[in-house]
Amino acid sequence: MNDDDILTSENLIEIVENQLTDNNPKKVKETLMRLRMTGSTQEEALEYIACALMVEIYDVAKGEGEFNLKRYEEHLDMLPEMPWQDDLED
């Protein structure tokens, strides 16, 4: 793997910002608004959403299937809690 293959937090934030611009999936914008209304800064909210996105990218990279929009949206609904985080550390 070379440096061009590494997905950085900046890359993830950029993907989230593109999702917001495209309003696709709509749940991303809804989640951003919900997180902002409950006290998260814009930066924190984007980072939370990027964490939920990373779960899907991680599974695709491991070869465990395709991007799972339903699970991504379920994880967005859980934010700012991230109960899936322990699964990634195993």
Biopython code that builds the backbone (N, CA, C, O; Angstrom):
import numpy as np
from Bio.PDB.StructureBuilder import StructureBuilder

atoms = [
    (1, "MET", "N", (0.859, -1.185, 0.000)),
    (1, "MET", "CA", (0.000, 0.000, 0.000)),
    (1, "MET", "C", (0.895, 1.236, 0.000)),
    (1, "MET", "O", (1.819, 1.330, 0.808)),
    (2, "ASN", "N", (0.631, 2.175, -0.893)),
    (2, "ASN", "CA", (1.404, 3.407, -0.883)),
    (2, "ASN", "C", (0.594, 4.533, -0.261)),
    (2, "ASN", "O", (-0.576, 4.361, 0.081)),
    (3, "ASP", "N", (1.240, 5.695, -0.118)),
    (3, "ASP", "CA", (0.579, 6.813, 0.546)),
    (3, "ASP", "C", (-0.693, 7.266, -0.160)),
    (3, "ASP", "O", (-1.593, 7.816, 0.476)),
    (4, "ASP", "N", (-0.775, 7.040, -1.476)),
    (4, "ASP", "CA", (-1.976, 7.436, -2.223)),
    (4, "ASP", "C", (-3.181, 6.574, -1.878)),
    (4, "ASP", "O", (-4.318, 6.977, -2.125)),
    (5, "ASP", "N", (-2.950, 5.385, -1.307)),
    (5, "ASP", "CA", (-4.031, 4.461, -0.972)),
    (5, "ASP", "C", (-4.599, 4.691, 0.426)),
    (5, "ASP", "O", (-5.609, 4.091, 0.792)),
    (6, "ILE", "N", (-3.957, 5.551, 1.202)),
    (6, "ILE", "CA", (-4.378, 5.763, 2.584)),
    (6, "ILE", "C", (-5.512, 6.785, 2.626)),
    (6, "ILE", "O", (-5.398, 7.879, 2.074)),
    (7, "LEU", "N", (-6.593, 6.417, 3.282)),
    (7, "LEU", "CA", (-7.739, 7.301, 3.439)),
    (7, "LEU", "C", (-7.545, 8.096, 4.720)),
    (7, "LEU", "O", (-7.505, 7.518, 5.807)),
    (8, "THR", "N", (-7.426, 9.387, 4.610)),
    (8, "THR", "CA", (-7.188, 10.243, 5.767)),
    (8, "THR", "C", (-8.495, 10.810, 6.298)),
    (8, "THR", "O", (-9.535, 10.725, 5.646)),
    (9, "SER", "N", (-8.426, 11.385, 7.480)),
    (9, "SER", "CA", (-9.621, 12.022, 8.044)),
    (9, "SER", "C", (-10.062, 13.182, 7.148)),
    (9, "SER", "O", (-11.255, 13.458, 7.025)),
    (10, "GLU", "N", (-9.093, 13.859, 6.524)),
    (10, "GLU", "CA", (-9.442, 14.948, 5.608)),
    (10, "GLU", "C", (-10.219, 14.413, 4.402)),
    (10, "GLU", "O", (-11.166, 15.046, 3.934)),
    (11, "ASN", "N", (-9.807, 13.236, 3.904)),
    (11, "ASN", "CA", (-10.535, 12.622, 2.788)),
    (11, "ASN", "C", (-11.964, 12.282, 3.197)),
    (11, "ASN", "O", (-12.906, 12.507, 2.437)),
    (12, "LEU", "N", (-12.117, 11.742, 4.390)),
    (12, "LEU", "CA", (-13.448, 11.373, 4.879)),
    (12, "LEU", "C", (-14.334, 12.604, 5.024)),
    (12, "LEU", "O", (-15.504, 12.585, 4.640)),
    (13, "ILE", "N", (-13.770, 13.677, 5.582)),
    (13, "ILE", "CA", (-14.535, 14.918, 5.742)),
    (13, "ILE", "C", (-14.951, 15.447, 4.366)),
    (13, "ILE", "O", (-16.072, 15.924, 4.193)),
    (14, "GLU", "N", (-14.051, 15.362, 3.401)),
    (14, "GLU", "CA", (-14.374, 15.808, 2.045)),
    (14, "GLU", "C", (-15.528, 14.998, 1.454)),
    (14, "GLU", "O", (-16.414, 15.552, 0.804)),
    (15, "ILE", "N", (-15.509, 13.693, 1.684)),
    (15, "ILE", "CA", (-16.605, 12.843, 1.197)),
    (15, "ILE", "C", (-17.918, 13.252, 1.857)),
    (15, "ILE", "O", (-18.945, 13.360, 1.188)),
    (16, "VAL", "N", (-17.885, 13.480, 3.173)),
    (16, "VAL", "CA", (-19.090, 13.907, 3.896)),
    (16, "VAL", "C", (-19.580, 15.253, 3.350)),
    (16, "VAL", "O", (-20.780, 15.439, 3.146)),
    (17, "GLU", "N", (-18.664, 16.182, 3.117)),
    (17, "GLU", "CA", (-19.058, 17.486, 2.573)),
    (17, "GLU", "C", (-19.684, 17.332, 1.188)),
    (17, "GLU", "O", (-20.635, 18.038, 0.853)),
    (18, "ASN", "N", (-19.155, 16.416, 0.389)),
    (18, "ASN", "CA", (-19.762, 16.147, -0.919)),
    (18, "ASN", "C", (-21.159, 15.563, -0.767)),
    (18, "ASN", "O", (-22.065, 15.909, -1.524)),
    (19, "GLN", "N", (-21.337, 14.675, 0.212)),
    (19, "GLN", "CA", (-22.666, 14.119, 0.467)),
    (19, "GLN", "C", (-23.630, 15.227, 0.866)),
    (19, "GLN", "O", (-24.790, 15.221, 0.456)),
    (20, "LEU", "N", (-23.155, 16.169, 1.659)),
    (20, "LEU", "CA", (-24.001, 17.291, 2.075)),
    (20, "LEU", "C", (-24.364, 18.164, 0.876)),
    (20, "LEU", "O", (-25.519, 18.564, 0.729)),
    (21, "THR", "N", (-23.401, 18.458, 0.034)),
    (21, "THR", "CA", (-23.638, 19.282, -1.152)),
    (21, "THR", "C", (-24.646, 18.618, -2.078)),
    (21, "THR", "O", (-25.544, 19.269, -2.613)),
    (22, "ASP", "N", (-24.482, 17.310, -2.257)),
    (22, "ASP", "CA", (-25.370, 16.558, -3.152)),
    (22, "ASP", "C", (-26.689, 16.187, -2.492)),
    (22, "ASP", "O", (-27.619, 15.733, -3.159)),
    (23, "ASN", "N", (-26.768, 16.383, -1.165)),
    (23, "ASN", "CA", (-27.921, 15.963, -0.376)),
    (23, "ASN", "C", (-28.227, 14.482, -0.618)),
    (23, "ASN", "O", (-29.380, 14.077, -0.767)),
    (24, "ASN", "N", (-27.153, 13.696, -0.651)),
    (24, "ASN", "CA", (-27.282, 12.265, -0.908)),
    (24, "ASN", "C", (-26.201, 11.521, -0.139)),
    (24, "ASN", "O", (-25.016, 11.692, -0.428)),
    (25, "PRO", "N", (-26.575, 10.711, 0.821)),
    (25, "PRO", "CA", (-27.948, 10.459, 1.274)),
    (25, "PRO", "C", (-28.467, 11.616, 2.143)),
    (25, "PRO", "O", (-27.703, 12.310, 2.815)),
    (26, "LYS", "N", (-29.764, 11.791, 2.103)),
    (26, "LYS", "CA", (-30.404, 12.879, 2.847)),
    (26, "LYS", "C", (-30.151, 12.781, 4.346)),
    (26, "LYS", "O", (-30.120, 13.795, 5.043)),
    (27, "LYS", "N", (-29.972, 11.573, 4.834)),
    (27, "LYS", "CA", (-29.758, 11.344, 6.259)),
    (27, "LYS", "C", (-28.506, 12.074, 6.760)),
    (27, "LYS", "O", (-28.432, 12.416, 7.940)),
    (28, "VAL", "N", (-27.533, 12.314, 5.893)),
    (28, "VAL", "CA", (-26.308, 13.001, 6.314)),
    (28, "VAL", "C", (-26.634, 14.435, 6.737)),
    (28, "VAL", "O", (-26.183, 14.891, 7.788)),
    (29, "LYS", "N", (-27.405, 15.134, 5.931)),
    (29, "LYS", "CA", (-27.788, 16.511, 6.264)),
    (29, "LYS", "C", (-28.673, 16.542, 7.512)),
    (29, "LYS", "O", (-28.511, 17.410, 8.370)),
    (30, "GLU", "N", (-29.593, 15.609, 7.608)),
    (30, "GLU", "CA", (-30.454, 15.525, 8.792)),
    (30, "GLU", "C", (-29.610, 15.305, 10.045)),
    (30, "GLU", "O", (-29.867, 15.899, 11.093)),
    (31, "THR", "N", (-28.613, 14.454, 9.924)),
    (31, "THR", "CA", (-27.749, 14.146, 11.065)),
    (31, "THR", "C", (-26.921, 15.364, 11.446)),
    (31, "THR", "O", (-26.770, 15.668, 12.629)),
    (32, "LEU", "N", (-26.388, 16.057, 10.459)),
    (32, "LEU", "CA", (-25.616, 17.268, 10.738)),
    (32, "LEU", "C", (-26.472, 18.273, 11.496)),
    (32, "LEU", "O", (-26.029, 18.836, 12.497)),
    (33, "MET", "N", (-27.680, 18.498, 11.032)),
    (33, "MET", "CA", (-28.576, 19.448, 11.689)),
    (33, "MET", "C", (-28.891, 19.003, 13.114)),
    (33, "MET", "O", (-28.888, 19.819, 14.035)),
    (34, "ARG", "N", (-29.162, 17.708, 13.298)),
    (34, "ARG", "CA", (-29.478, 17.191, 14.637)),
    (34, "ARG", "C", (-28.299, 17.367, 15.590)),
    (34, "ARG", "O", (-28.469, 17.802, 16.729)),
    (35, "LEU", "N", (-27.109, 17.026, 15.114)),
    (35, "LEU", "CA", (-25.920, 17.156, 15.964)),
    (35, "LEU", "C", (-25.645, 18.612, 16.317)),
    (35, "LEU", "O", (-25.281, 18.918, 17.452)),
    (36, "ARG", "N", (-25.817, 19.511, 15.353)),
    (36, "ARG", "CA", (-25.609, 20.939, 15.623)),
    (36, "ARG", "C", (-26.626, 21.452, 16.638)),
    (36, "ARG", "O", (-26.287, 22.245, 17.516)),
    (37, "MET", "N", (-27.880, 20.993, 16.516)),
    (37, "MET", "CA", (-28.929, 21.446, 17.431)),
    (37, "MET", "C", (-28.735, 20.910, 18.841)),
    (37, "MET", "O", (-29.283, 21.460, 19.797)),
    (38, "THR", "N", (-27.958, 19.839, 18.975)),
    (38, "THR", "CA", (-27.737, 19.264, 20.304)),
    (38, "THR", "C", (-26.375, 19.657, 20.873)),
    (38, "THR", "O", (-25.910, 19.072, 21.851)),
    (39, "GLY", "N", (-25.733, 20.666, 20.244)),
    (39, "GLY", "CA", (-24.537, 21.238, 20.849)),
    (39, "GLY", "C", (-23.206, 20.931, 20.203)),
    (39, "GLY", "O", (-22.187, 21.475, 20.628)),
    (40, "SER", "N", (-23.176, 20.096, 19.213)),
    (40, "SER", "CA", (-21.908, 19.817, 18.533)),
    (40, "SER", "C", (-21.539, 20.987, 17.631)),
    (40, "SER", "O", (-22.407, 21.620, 17.030)),
    (41, "THR", "N", (-20.252, 21.262, 17.544)),
    (41, "THR", "CA", (-19.790, 22.254, 16.583)),
    (41, "THR", "C", (-19.900, 21.649, 15.182)),
    (41, "THR", "O", (-20.100, 20.443, 15.033)),
    (42, "GLN", "N", (-19.769, 22.485, 14.171)),
    (42, "GLN", "CA", (-19.789, 22.003, 12.792)),
    (42, "GLN", "C", (-18.672, 20.975, 12.592)),
    (42, "GLN", "O", (-18.896, 19.912, 12.013)),
    (43, "GLU", "N", (-17.484, 21.294, 13.068)),
    (43, "GLU", "CA", (-16.339, 20.397, 12.908)),
    (43, "GLU", "C", (-16.570, 19.062, 13.620)),
    (43, "GLU", "O", (-16.290, 18.003, 13.059)),
    (44, "GLU", "N", (-17.075, 19.113, 14.842)),
    (44, "GLU", "CA", (-17.360, 17.873, 15.575)),
    (44, "GLU", "C", (-18.399, 17.034, 14.846)),
    (44, "GLU", "O", (-18.247, 15.819, 14.717)),
    (45, "ALA", "N", (-19.450, 17.683, 14.372)),
    (45, "ALA", "CA", (-20.515, 16.956, 13.683)),
    (45, "ALA", "C", (-19.986, 16.273, 12.428)),
    (45, "ALA", "O", (-20.317, 15.118, 12.161)),
    (46, "LEU", "N", (-19.165, 16.984, 11.659)),
    (46, "LEU", "CA", (-18.581, 16.384, 10.456)),
    (46, "LEU", "C", (-17.691, 15.197, 10.811)),
    (46, "LEU", "O", (-17.687, 14.186, 10.109)),
    (47, "GLU", "N", (-16.944, 15.323, 11.895)),
    (47, "GLU", "CA", (-16.083, 14.222, 12.328)),
    (47, "GLU", "C", (-16.906, 13.013, 12.767)),
    (47, "GLU", "O", (-16.542, 11.878, 12.459)),
    (48, "TYR", "N", (-17.998, 13.237, 13.475)),
    (48, "TYR", "CA", (-18.879, 12.132, 13.864)),
    (48, "TYR", "C", (-19.418, 11.412, 12.625)),
    (48, "TYR", "O", (-19.402, 10.184, 12.550)),
    (49, "ILE", "N", (-19.889, 12.188, 11.666)),
    (49, "ILE", "CA", (-20.445, 11.592, 10.449)),
    (49, "ILE", "C", (-19.364, 10.819, 9.703)),
    (49, "ILE", "O", (-19.619, 9.732, 9.185)),
    (50, "ALA", "N", (-18.163, 11.379, 9.649)),
    (50, "ALA", "CA", (-17.045, 10.692, 9.000)),
    (50, "ALA", "C", (-16.744, 9.361, 9.686)),
    (50, "ALA", "O", (-16.370, 8.397, 9.018)),
    (51, "CYS", "N", (-16.899, 9.296, 10.993)),
    (51, "CYS", "CA", (-16.696, 8.033, 11.718)),
    (51, "CYS", "C", (-17.711, 6.981, 11.279)),
    (51, "CYS", "O", (-17.365, 5.815, 11.092)),
    (52, "ALA", "N", (-18.948, 7.393, 11.120)),
    (52, "ALA", "CA", (-19.979, 6.450, 10.659)),
    (52, "ALA", "C", (-19.680, 5.994, 9.235)),
    (52, "ALA", "O", (-19.878, 4.826, 8.900)),
    (53, "LEU", "N", (-19.208, 6.904, 8.407)),
    (53, "LEU", "CA", (-18.850, 6.564, 7.029)),
    (53, "LEU", "C", (-17.678, 5.586, 7.002)),
    (53, "LEU", "O", (-17.644, 4.677, 6.172)),
    (54, "MET", "N", (-16.734, 5.767, 7.892)),
    (54, "MET", "CA", (-15.542, 4.922, 7.916)),
    (54, "MET", "C", (-15.884, 3.454, 8.141)),
    (54, "MET", "O", (-15.197, 2.577, 7.617)),
    (55, "VAL", "N", (-16.920, 3.173, 8.901)),
    (55, "VAL", "CA", (-17.338, 1.792, 9.129)),
    (55, "VAL", "C", (-17.620, 1.105, 7.797)),
    (55, "VAL", "O", (-17.194, -0.027, 7.569)),
    (56, "GLU", "N", (-18.333, 1.791, 6.934)),
    (56, "GLU", "CA", (-18.686, 1.207, 5.639)),
    (56, "GLU", "C", (-17.458, 1.062, 4.740)),
    (56, "GLU", "O", (-17.285, 0.039, 4.078)),
    (57, "ILE", "N", (-16.626, 2.066, 4.722)),
    (57, "ILE", "CA", (-15.414, 2.007, 3.905)),
    (57, "ILE", "C", (-14.498, 0.899, 4.400)),
    (57, "ILE", "O", (-13.881, 0.193, 3.601)),
    (58, "TYR", "N", (-14.410, 0.747, 5.701)),
    (58, "TYR", "CA", (-13.577, -0.296, 6.310)),
    (58, "TYR", "C", (-14.035, -1.688, 5.862)),
    (58, "TYR", "O", (-13.214, -2.525, 5.488)),
    (59, "ASP", "N", (-15.335, -1.927, 5.901)),
    (59, "ASP", "CA", (-15.852, -3.242, 5.494)),
    (59, "ASP", "C", (-15.634, -3.502, 4.009)),
    (59, "ASP", "O", (-15.310, -4.624, 3.618)),
    (60, "VAL", "N", (-15.809, -2.484, 3.184)),
    (60, "VAL", "CA", (-15.569, -2.649, 1.749)),
    (60, "VAL", "C", (-14.091, -2.946, 1.520)),
    (60, "VAL", "O", (-13.751, -3.824, 0.727)),
    (61, "ALA", "N", (-13.219, -2.226, 2.202)),
    (61, "ALA", "CA", (-11.773, -2.425, 2.035)),
    (61, "ALA", "C", (-11.340, -3.819, 2.490)),
    (61, "ALA", "O", (-10.403, -4.392, 1.936)),
    (62, "LYS", "N", (-12.016, -4.356, 3.487)),
    (62, "LYS", "CA", (-11.697, -5.708, 3.966)),
    (62, "LYS", "C", (-12.282, -6.772, 3.049)),
    (62, "LYS", "O", (-12.048, -7.964, 3.249)),
    (63, "GLY", "N", (-13.034, -6.352, 2.054)),
    (63, "GLY", "CA", (-13.625, -7.303, 1.121)),
    (63, "GLY", "C", (-14.848, -7.999, 1.672)),
    (63, "GLY", "O", (-15.179, -9.113, 1.265)),
    (64, "GLU", "N", (-15.525, -7.332, 2.608)),
    (64, "GLU", "CA", (-16.698, -7.942, 3.245)),
    (64, "GLU", "C", (-18.008, -7.414, 2.680)),
    (64, "GLU", "O", (-19.009, -7.325, 3.392)),
    (65, "GLY", "N", (-17.998, -7.069, 1.413)),
    (65, "GLY", "CA", (-19.255, -6.673, 0.800)),
    (65, "GLY", "C", (-19.220, -5.279, 0.230)),
    (65, "GLY", "O", (-18.170, -4.646, 0.125)),
    (66, "GLU", "N", (-20.394, -4.823, -0.132)),
    (66, "GLU", "CA", (-20.562, -3.511, -0.732)),
    (66, "GLU", "C", (-20.944, -2.500, 0.338)),
    (66, "GLU", "O", (-21.263, -2.855, 1.472)),
    (67, "PHE", "N", (-20.905, -1.231, -0.054)),
    (67, "PHE", "CA", (-21.321, -0.157, 0.835)),
    (67, "PHE", "C", (-22.761, -0.410, 1.259)),
    (67, "PHE", "O", (-23.639, -0.605, 0.418)),
    (68, "ASN", "N", (-23.001, -0.405, 2.574)),
    (68, "ASN", "CA", (-24.315, -0.723, 3.122)),
    (68, "ASN", "C", (-24.998, 0.572, 3.563)),
    (68, "ASN", "O", (-24.798, 1.034, 4.687)),
    (69, "LEU", "N", (-25.800, 1.153, 2.678)),
    (69, "LEU", "CA", (-26.461, 2.431, 2.961)),
    (69, "LEU", "C", (-27.368, 2.332, 4.175)),
    (69, "LEU", "O", (-27.405, 3.248, 4.995)),
    (70, "LYS", "N", (-28.093, 1.241, 4.299)),
    (70, "LYS", "CA", (-29.013, 1.080, 5.436)),
    (70, "LYS", "C", (-28.244, 1.120, 6.754)),
    (70, "LYS", "O", (-28.655, 1.802, 7.692)),
    (71, "ARG", "N", (-27.131, 0.394, 6.828)),
    (71, "ARG", "CA", (-26.343, 0.386, 8.066)),
    (71, "ARG", "C", (-25.710, 1.754, 8.308)),
    (71, "ARG", "O", (-25.644, 2.212, 9.448)),
    (72, "TYR", "N", (-25.246, 2.404, 7.250)),
    (72, "TYR", "CA", (-24.682, 3.749, 7.377)),
    (72, "TYR", "C", (-25.712, 4.694, 7.991)),
    (72, "TYR", "O", (-25.390, 5.453, 8.905)),
    (73, "GLU", "N", (-26.929, 4.651, 7.499)),
    (73, "GLU", "CA", (-27.981, 5.511, 8.030)),
    (73, "GLU", "C", (-28.332, 5.142, 9.470)),
    (73, "GLU", "O", (-28.631, 6.023, 10.277)),
    (74, "GLU", "N", (-28.299, 3.861, 9.797)),
    (74, "GLU", "CA", (-28.541, 3.437, 11.182)),
    (74, "GLU", "C", (-27.452, 3.983, 12.102)),
    (74, "GLU", "O", (-27.736, 4.428, 13.214)),
    (75, "HIS", "N", (-26.212, 3.948, 11.633)),
    (75, "HIS", "CA", (-25.108, 4.487, 12.430)),
    (75, "HIS", "C", (-25.223, 6.003, 12.567)),
    (75, "HIS", "O", (-24.912, 6.556, 13.622)),
    (76, "LEU", "N", (-25.663, 6.670, 11.517)),
    (76, "LEU", "CA", (-25.878, 8.114, 11.612)),
    (76, "LEU", "C", (-26.922, 8.426, 12.687)),
    (76, "LEU", "O", (-26.784, 9.401, 13.427)),
    (77, "ASP", "N", (-27.960, 7.600, 12.770)),
    (77, "ASP", "CA", (-28.999, 7.803, 13.785)),
    (77, "ASP", "C", (-28.462, 7.650, 15.202)),
    (77, "ASP", "O", (-29.007, 8.246, 16.131)),
    (78, "MET", "N", (-27.414, 6.871, 15.386)),
    (78, "MET", "CA", (-26.847, 6.626, 16.714)),
    (78, "MET", "C", (-25.934, 7.752, 17.201)),
    (78, "MET", "O", (-25.704, 7.898, 18.402)),
    (79, "LEU", "N", (-25.420, 8.542, 16.264)),
    (79, "LEU", "CA", (-24.465, 9.591, 16.638)),
    (79, "LEU", "C", (-25.064, 10.572, 17.625)),
    (79, "LEU", "O", (-26.247, 10.891, 17.504)),
    (80, "PRO", "N", (-24.313, 11.067, 18.596)),
    (80, "PRO", "CA", (-22.866, 10.977, 18.717)),
    (80, "PRO", "C", (-22.345, 9.693, 19.377)),
    (80, "PRO", "O", (-21.134, 9.522, 19.523)),
    (81, "GLU", "N", (-23.227, 8.815, 19.764)),
    (81, "GLU", "CA", (-22.764, 7.524, 20.290)),
    (81, "GLU", "C", (-22.207, 6.699, 19.143)),
    (81, "GLU", "O", (-22.701, 6.778, 18.018)),
    (82, "MET", "N", (-21.183, 5.911, 19.425)),
    (82, "MET", "CA", (-20.573, 5.078, 18.386)),
    (82, "MET", "C", (-20.329, 3.665, 18.920)),
    (82, "MET", "O", (-19.182, 3.267, 19.125)),
    (83, "PRO", "N", (-21.400, 2.915, 19.144)),
    (83, "PRO", "CA", (-21.239, 1.577, 19.729)),
    (83, "PRO", "C", (-20.475, 0.610, 18.826)),
    (83, "PRO", "O", (-19.965, -0.398, 19.315)),
    (84, "TRP", "N", (-20.381, 0.882, 17.544)),
    (84, "TRP", "CA", (-19.660, 0.018, 16.615)),
    (84, "TRP", "C", (-18.148, 0.183, 16.730)),
    (84, "TRP", "O", (-17.402, -0.625, 16.178)),
    (85, "GLN", "N", (-17.690, 1.196, 17.424)),
    (85, "GLN", "CA", (-16.268, 1.517, 17.489)),
    (85, "GLN", "C", (-15.431, 0.353, 18.031)),
    (85, "GLN", "O", (-14.323, 0.113, 17.550)),
    (86, "ASP", "N", (-15.947, -0.364, 19.018)),
    (86, "ASP", "CA", (-15.214, -1.503, 19.578)),
    (86, "ASP", "C", (-15.006, -2.590, 18.547)),
    (86, "ASP", "O", (-13.978, -3.266, 18.572)),
    (87, "ASP", "N", (-15.960, -2.779, 17.632)),
    (87, "ASP", "CA", (-15.829, -3.794, 16.591)),
    (87, "ASP", "C", (-14.664, -3.499, 15.664)),
    (87, "ASP", "O", (-14.009, -4.422, 15.179)),
    (88, "LEU", "N", (-14.397, -2.221, 15.411)),
    (88, "LEU", "CA", (-13.304, -1.846, 14.516)),
    (88, "LEU", "C", (-11.940, -2.061, 15.153)),
    (88, "LEU", "O", (-10.946, -2.262, 14.456)),
    (89, "GLU", "N", (-11.899, -2.018, 16.480)),
    (89, "GLU", "CA", (-10.621, -2.151, 17.171)),
    (89, "GLU", "C", (-10.191, -3.598, 17.340)),
    (89, "GLU", "O", (-9.042, -3.860, 17.695)),
    (90, "ASP", "N", (-11.091, -4.542, 17.092)),
    (90, "ASP", "CA", (-10.745, -5.964, 17.245)),
    (90, "ASP", "C", (-9.874, -6.448, 16.119)),
    (90, "ASP", "O", (-9.493, -7.618, 16.093)),
]
sb = StructureBuilder()
sb.init_structure("model")
sb.init_model(0)
sb.init_chain("A")
sb.init_seg("    ")
for serial, (resi, resn, name, xyz) in enumerate(atoms, 1):
    if name == "N":
        sb.init_residue(resn, " ", resi, " ")
    sb.init_atom(name, np.array(xyz, "f"), 0.0, 1.0, " ", f" {name:<3s}", serial, name[0])
structure = sb.get_structure()
